[in-house]
């Protein structure tokens, strides 16, 4: 049974979201993270992070310029750090920046498409949290 059956915005197979990352970046305060990367630390603006993937005690950052960085900290640490930002955990091994979500596909298992074309699965358990957060983040995009 689909958890979204009673929700009228999910009547179609896919739902497009507002994809103007530039407008989102302009409206947010540009906070930065200091990320340990190899033998130095790199400063990254939060609005540059497309998604984070966890792999054991490591987190892989995917930036909007295509850069990928592997960091020796857990995804849970970054989930706590990025709480109350434009990020939501959609799977046990993935956190996405809501500003880079292009579409949400409704199937047996939910799936997102990011602005760079990457497909990200959403666990059934976290789907409703994602829907609530994307509504709060971009309420005009859902009308």
C-alpha positions in Angstrom: 0.0 0.0 0.0 1.3 3.4 -0.9 1.8 5.8 2.0 1.1 8.7 -0.3 -2.2 7.5 -1.7 -4.3 10.1 0.0 -2.0 12.9 -0.9 -3.2 14.8 -4.0 0.2 16.1 -5.1 1.3 12.6 -5.7 -1.3 11.7 -8.3 1.3 11.8 -11.2 4.2 9.4 -11.7 6.9 12.1 -11.2 6.8 15.5 -9.6 9.2 18.2 -10.9 10.7 20.6 -8.4 12.0 24.1 -8.8 15.6 23.7 -10.0 17.0 27.1 -9.7 20.0 26.4 -7.4 21.3 30.0 -7.9 18.1 31.5 -6.3 18.3 29.1 -3.4 22.0 29.9 -2.9 21.3 33.7 -2.9 18.6 33.4 -0.3 20.5 31.3 2.2 23.2 32.5 4.5 26.4 31.1 3.2 27.6 28.9 6.0 30.7 26.8 5.5 32.1 23.4 6.6 35.7 22.8 7.3 36.3 19.3 5.9 39.4 17.3 6.6 40.6 16.2 3.2 43.9 14.3 2.8 46.6 16.2 4.8 44.8 19.5 4.8 41.4 21.0 5.6 39.1 22.4 2.9 36.4 25.0 3.4 33.2 24.1 1.5 30.0 26.3 1.4 27.0 24.3 2.5 25.1 25.3 -0.7 27.8 23.6 -2.8 27.1 20.2 -1.3 24.7 18.1 -3.5 24.7 14.9 -1.4 26.6 12.9 1.1 27.0 9.1 1.0 28.0 7.0 4.0 30.3 4.0 3.8 31.1 2.7 7.2 33.2 5.2 9.1 33.6 7.4 5.9 31.5 10.0 4.2 31.7 10.8 0.5 30.8 14.4 -0.4 29.5 15.2 -3.9 29.8 18.9 -4.7 28.0 20.8 -7.4 31.2 21.4 -9.4 31.6 17.6 -9.7 34.2 17.2 -7.0 34.0 14.1 -4.8 35.7 14.0 -1.4 36.1 11.0 0.9 36.2 12.1 4.6 37.0 9.8 7.6 33.9 10.8 9.6 30.5 9.1 9.8 27.4 10.2 8.0 25.7 10.4 11.4 28.1 13.2 12.4 27.3 15.2 9.3 23.5 14.5 9.8 23.7 16.1 13.2 25.9 19.0 12.0 23.6 19.8 9.1 20.4 19.5 11.1 18.1 22.5 10.5 19.7 23.1 7.1 18.5 22.2 3.6 19.6 18.6 4.1 17.5 15.5 4.7 18.5 11.9 5.2 16.7 9.8 2.6 18.4 6.5 3.1 20.6 4.9 5.8 23.6 5.7 3.6 22.5 9.0 1.9 21.8 12.7 2.8 20.7 15.0 0.0 20.6 18.8 -0.3 17.0 19.7 -1.0 18.2 22.6 -3.2 19.5 20.0 -5.8 16.3 17.8 -6.0 14.8 17.9 -9.5 12.1 15.2 -9.3 10.6 12.7 -6.9 9.5 9.4 -8.5 6.7 7.4 -6.9 7.0 3.7 -7.2 7.1 0.8 -4.7 10.3 2.3 -3.5 10.7 6.1 -3.9 13.5 7.6 -5.9 14.9 11.1 -6.4 16.5 12.7 -9.4 19.1 15.4 -8.6 19.9 18.4 -10.8 23.1 16.6 -12.0 21.1 13.6 -13.2 22.0 11.3 -10.3 19.3 8.9 -9.1 19.0 8.4 -5.3 16.7 5.8 -3.6 14.5 6.8 -0.7 13.8 4.3 2.0 10.1 3.7 2.7 10.8 4.6 6.3 12.2 8.0 5.5 9.9 9.0 2.6 7.4 10.9 4.6 10.1 12.9 6.3 11.5 13.8 2.9 8.0 14.9 1.6 7.4 17.1 4.7 10.8 18.7 4.4 10.6 19.4 0.6 7.2 21.0 1.2 8.6 23.3 3.9 11.7 24.0 1.8 10.0 24.8 -1.5 6.2 25.2 -0.9 5.6 27.1 -4.2 7.2 24.3 -6.3 4.5 21.9 -5.3 1.5 24.0 -6.3 
